[in-house]
């Protein structure tokens, strides 16, 4: 690994900012809590009371609660990687310096400074240069205060040795923690790269298989069996080719949506989304004499248009596939407090309870089969979940009280003008 202070990987800097925001939110609250506990102890024990110390502790509490708030609201994650550690480290060690000065004059040698050095080194993940640029000047100030005060040789020796020994131990530990985080990040990046490579290879093979499979299907349609047995065999071959073609097409579609980089969300009217899906599914529904009923409500949602259209299309196609001939499939919308739940409701055989966890997984095959022998690849609901994840939406399943299934997606709500 290259020098940990000079890493040039921007993605690692983003990761580091996020990790430090998580770590320092907890550490800041903890440090503020310790200061509050000391204030309470000083109020209870008269011998510990000191206006100067209490003031230092109160300011420290306010500072670290403010830092915890910055870490929590997410804006601090995008700051340059050293900023959060420096804010935390300067705050902790300055608090230790001030407490050490006040305690030294009253009780003699104390561990206030050395303790805060360890906290400052261990709580964040430190780039080495930032760590040393913070520690060395502050340690110089600490040594000046030790030797400038009216202290004897024993006090100066104990305080100098204690504080100085804490420094290299904290630095070494912080560097090891940083390197460990960097190695873990690189390992995860390598794993993600291998997974992406495998996914791309599967998509490439699937794409290349589409053309020959389509050609075989077209050729089979031109052939007539000389006997009933031959006709049955050709029909079975055609069905198998159709199943293979559907699986390959599903793989290509899943990869295409998973690889989508940029989203352009817009406010979409729910009734327009439903009517579009209904029009596209009309021909398939007519073949099974299924009626599609779409609710019309003055609601709008925020979503990426093409992805939401694909979600509703897949859910509607799934509902038609598993609904009995002559039944009804409903497209409904349920306005909620902050979002809208779009639902596709069918009266099919439903999903057995023990198979519900298999829903939305790639290539999952359930015991429930399409009602007219349609091919199924096990990719439709996986694609739905992939698209929902891309939009930051929630998808799910619920049993239909009247028999059948309800599949839904929750999207941020916007009121139509």
C-alpha angles and dihedrals in degrees: 000000000000122000107303093222092058105046110152100192107116092197090057090052089054090048090048092051091051094047093048091049089054095045097042095048089063094037092050093051089047093050092047089050091053091051091050090050090052091050090053091048091052091051090052098044111052093199090064097051117118128157092212094050093046090050091051091049094047093050089047091053092052092045095052095042087054090049091049089052091051090051092048099051092059100233092104091062091075096050118107109286097252097050100081095044090048092050090050096041096047090047096050097043094043088053089050092049093052093045091047091053093050096042094045093060092050107033106014125231114019138170097234095113097040091049093053091047089059092046092049092050099043105040100061130043101247131208100220098237092052091048094052093042088057100040103044099055093043091047089052089054089049093053091048091054091048095051097036095056127087093262132137127241095263093053093047092048094049094045094044095048094042095049095041095048089053090056102065092037091054093045094050092048092048093050092050091049091050093049091048091053091048092051092048090050092050091048091052091047089053091050091049089049092053091048091049090049091051091047092049091049092050090048092048093050091045091050092050091050094056096075099050092044091050089049092051091050091050091048092050090055089060094053126089122200114238090216138022090257092054091047091053091049092050090048090052091048090049091050092050091049089050091052091048092047091051092050093048092047089049092052091051091048093048092051093047093055095041090054094051106124106184128049124196106192120197139177107267128190110236096218091053091051090050095047091050092051091046092053093050093049096043097097094050091044092051091056089062094035089242118158117219114206116192120195117228112215131160092245134122133191135199112240144125103276100221094043094048090047090053091049094052092042092053094046092047093047089049092050092050092047093054098037122098121249113277095018132125130251117197131204108203138170127211116198112216135178099284104357145033123242112215110201136192109202125192137174096223128127093288129220122292111242094239091055098050092092088060093061118109092020122124114266093355110164119198130196090245109093133198110275097234100036095265115167117257127194102187090238104097098084091038088058090048091054092046091053093046091051090051089055095042090243131139123240127188150151134244130176116253109242088217092052127280133053140304118206117186145179124204117216134175111274127242124175117232115242 
